[in-house]
Amino acid sequence: MFMDTTYLILFINFFLQSYVLRGGKAKYQTVATETKKRK
């Protein structure tokens, strides 16, 4: 029970970090592209 819960928490934590990092990169790329267009 304890091992299953720990594994589940680690999996969710890893999934959230990957999702946030990908989302941050996508937003950063969008902002960078818009900045270049303005110049």
N, C-alpha and C positions, 0 to 999 in steps of 0.2 A: 504494500500500500504506500509506504513512505517513498520507496524507490520510484514507483509509478508516478506519484505526485511530483517528485523532484524532476524527473525526466520530462514531464508535461510542462512544468514551469520553464525549464531550460529551452525546450522546443519553442514555446510561445515567445519567450524573450528573444531568441535568435530570429524568429520569423518577424517580430515587430521591428527589430533593429534593421534587418534587411529591407523591410518595406519602407521604413523611414529614410534610410540611406538612399534607396532608389528614388524616392519621392523628392528628397532634397536635391539630388543630382539633376533630376528632371526640371525642378523649379529653377535651379541655378543656370542650367543650359538655356531655359526660356528667357530668363532675365538677361543673360549675356547676349543672346541673339537680338533681343529688343534694343539693348544698348548699342550694339553695332549698327543696327538699322538707323537709329536716331543720329548717330555721327555721320 
